Amino acid sequence: MCDLYGQTGHVDVIAITDHILMEKDWLARAGRVAALGRRRFSVGPDDFRAYRDEIAHEAQRALARYGLLVLPGAEVTQNHLRAARNSHIIGLGLTDWISADQSAEAILTEIRRQGALSIACHPFHRTTRRLEISTCYLWDHRHELAHLIDAWEAGNRDDLFSVTSAAPYPYVANSDFHRPRHLYSWKTLLRAPRTWEGIQLALRQNVNVGVVMYRPDTRQVTSQTVAACASWQEPGAGLAAAG
């Protein structure tokens, strides 16, 4: 992951945000059955420390090799059978595992307690597709929850959410990275020091923040980048998602 982004020479910061799923997440159950139990889809309480340590190790290497700042986090994911209850919440800078089996308000409160930064993921994503997840709980309850949310996604992969970007809330854009092709997606452009403290402050204040669509420049795609894309495999509970 770090090599894939670092070799572009165009990205200064990424965030690793694997999913923390509900214990009875129905999509994860279906995935485990399809994979015959060989894949994991969530960071659990027992392996969260190892997950953080792995990110820290890769962060040191990425900073030394590419000047790339790597931030730790997780996406606390609630996928209910009733779509109106679904929420996906990124916590950047988490120090401890957070259970997804509690209310969205409780999750946001715990992120705030840890001194981490919360992001409402694809908050206006509504779908009629049978196997796709709508995630509108946070937006539908924004008047009660906005004071706990530090930023709202206005861009996700190829999608722009005009409703959230026009609202008077801090906004970001994320790649929601699960496949190599997701490298090319909406990104957040910040004017801030390349430090966690500087980025956190800039996102919360949301001054001099923009979103930009990152597309490949075929004249600058190196053989190493192509090789990284070709060899990359989506992990289970390892480094799986980048903002």
Secondary structure, DSSP 8 states (H G I E B T S, - for coil): -HHHHHTTS---EEEEEEEEE-TT-HHHHHHHHHTTT----S--TTTHHHHHHHHHHHHHHHHHHH--EEEEEEEEEE--SSGGG-EEEEEET--S---SSS-HHHHHHHHHHTT-EEEE-STTB----TTS--B-HHHHTHHHHGGG-SEEEEEETTEE-HHHHHSSS-EEEE---SSGGGGSSEEEEE-S-SSHHHHHHHHHHT-SEEEEE----TTT--HHHHHHHHH----SSSS--B-
